[in-house]
Amino acid sequence: MSSAAVLQIVSVVGNPRAESRTHGLARALAAALVDVADADGGRSATTAEVDLAGLGPKILDWADADAEAATDRVLGADLLIVASPTYKATYSGLLKAFLDRIGGGALGGTPAIGVLLGGAADHRLAVDVHLTPLLLELGAAIPVRGLFVLEADAEAFPTTAGAWAAAHGPALLGR
Ligand SMILES: Cc1cc2nc3c(=O)[nH]c(=O)nc-3n(C[C@H](O)[C@H](O)[C@H](O)COP(=O)(O)O)c2cc1C
């Protein structure tokens, strides 16, 4: 976690394809949370992204400098958005391989929100049943339940993200 005046919101995107809808979802959520942070007159916020598609096989190389820089970016976040497509009723293997680089408890209480984009409504609990426990193991604090978005609703998300952030942003931002 950083002690800088500006809060760092870091999004990790676990889609093997770059610039995916999952990435769009994370980006919309981060922007909406910046608006909430700016609106309430507290610490203002800025965003950074770790799109794992760009790292690809480097994630499996524990000596790789780019993967290490991505890990450090996550460890330095003040608020984490961890987004993945729903794969096999859980999250992508790419995301798991990246998060395996982070030590147990290493997030040290950084607030985080898990986000899954999925095709099947009956997998909506996957975010809290599978992704949230992984984030807790890494030491994240989870102040609000995870967000599952149906791919059929993905296009509308940039307009609904504001309402979600207004309802849950203050808890995530510690306000
Ligand atoms: C390998 C694979 C497995 C999938 N498994 C599931 C699943 O178990 N449950 C579900 O709701 N959607 C599943 N889907 C659908 C994806 O979650 C959905 O299309 C994805 O979130 C779209 O995200 P994207 O546009 O960012 O790629 C799967 C898709 C793929 C390619």
The ligand as a Tripos MOL2 file, in Angstrom:
@<TRIPOS>MOLECULE
LIG
   31    33     1     0     0
SMALL
NO_CHARGES

@<TRIPOS>ATOM
      1 C1        -12.6840  -21.5200  -21.5800 C.3       1 LIG1
      2 C2        -13.9650  -20.8010  -21.2240 C.ar      1 LIG1
      3 C3        -14.6820  -21.2370  -20.1340 C.ar      1 LIG1
      4 C4        -15.8520  -20.5590  -19.7630 C.ar      1 LIG1
      5 N1        -16.5370  -20.9990  -18.6550 N.ar      1 LIG1
      6 C5        -17.6040  -20.2830  -18.2230 C.ar      1 LIG1
      7 C6        -18.2900  -20.6850  -17.0480 C.ar      1 LIG1
      8 O1        -17.9880  -21.6770  -16.4130 O.2       1 LIG1
      9 N2        -19.3160  -19.9070  -16.6100 N.ar      1 LIG1
     10 C7        -19.7090  -18.7690  -17.2710 C.ar      1 LIG1
     11 O2        -20.6020  -18.0730  -16.7990 O.2       1 LIG1
     12 N3        -19.0900  -18.3900  -18.4320 N.ar      1 LIG1
     13 C8        -18.0580  -19.1190  -18.9120 C.ar      1 LIG1
     14 N4        -17.4240  -18.7580  -20.0630 N.ar      1 LIG1
     15 C9        -17.8790  -17.5510  -20.7660 C.3       1 LIG1
     16 C10       -17.0180  -16.3720  -20.3770 C.3       1 LIG1
     17 O3        -16.9690  -16.1690  -18.9760 O.3       1 LIG1
     18 C11       -17.5300  -15.0880  -20.9890 C.3       1 LIG1
     19 O4        -17.7230  -15.2560  -22.3560 O.3       1 LIG1
     20 C12       -16.4720  -14.0680  -20.6970 C.3       1 LIG1
     21 O5        -16.6950  -13.5370  -19.4300 O.3       1 LIG1
     22 C13       -16.4240  -12.9620  -21.6460 C.3       1 LIG1
     23 O6        -15.3850  -12.1150  -21.2390 O.3       1 LIG1
     24 P1        -14.4820  -11.3990  -22.3320 P.3       1 LIG1
     25 O7        -15.4010  -10.8230  -23.3570 O.co2     1 LIG1
     26 O8        -13.7240  -10.3720  -21.5650 O.co2     1 LIG1
     27 O9        -13.5700  -12.4670  -22.9180 O.co2     1 LIG1
     28 C14       -16.2880  -19.4290  -20.4950 C.ar      1 LIG1
     29 C15       -15.5610  -19.0250  -21.6230 C.ar      1 LIG1
     30 C16       -14.4110  -19.7020  -21.9850 C.ar      1 LIG1
     31 C17       -13.6290  -19.2290  -23.1960 C.3       1 LIG1
@<TRIPOS>BOND
     1     1     2 1
     2     2     3 ar
     3     2    30 ar
     4     3     4 ar
     5     4     5 ar
     6     4    28 ar
     7     5     6 ar
     8     6     7 ar
     9     6    13 1
    10     7     8 2
    11     7     9 ar
    12     9    10 ar
    13    10    11 2
    14    10    12 ar
    15    12    13 ar
    16    13    14 ar
    17    14    15 1
    18    14    28 ar
    19    15    16 1
    20    16    17 1
    21    16    18 1
    22    18    19 1
    23    18    20 1
    24    20    21 1
    25    20    22 1
    26    22    23 1
    27    23    24 1
    28    24    25 2
    29    24    26 1
    30    24    27 1
    31    28    29 ar
    32    29    30 ar
    33    30    31 1
@<TRIPOS>SUBSTRUCTURE
     1 LIG1         1 GROUP 0 **** ****
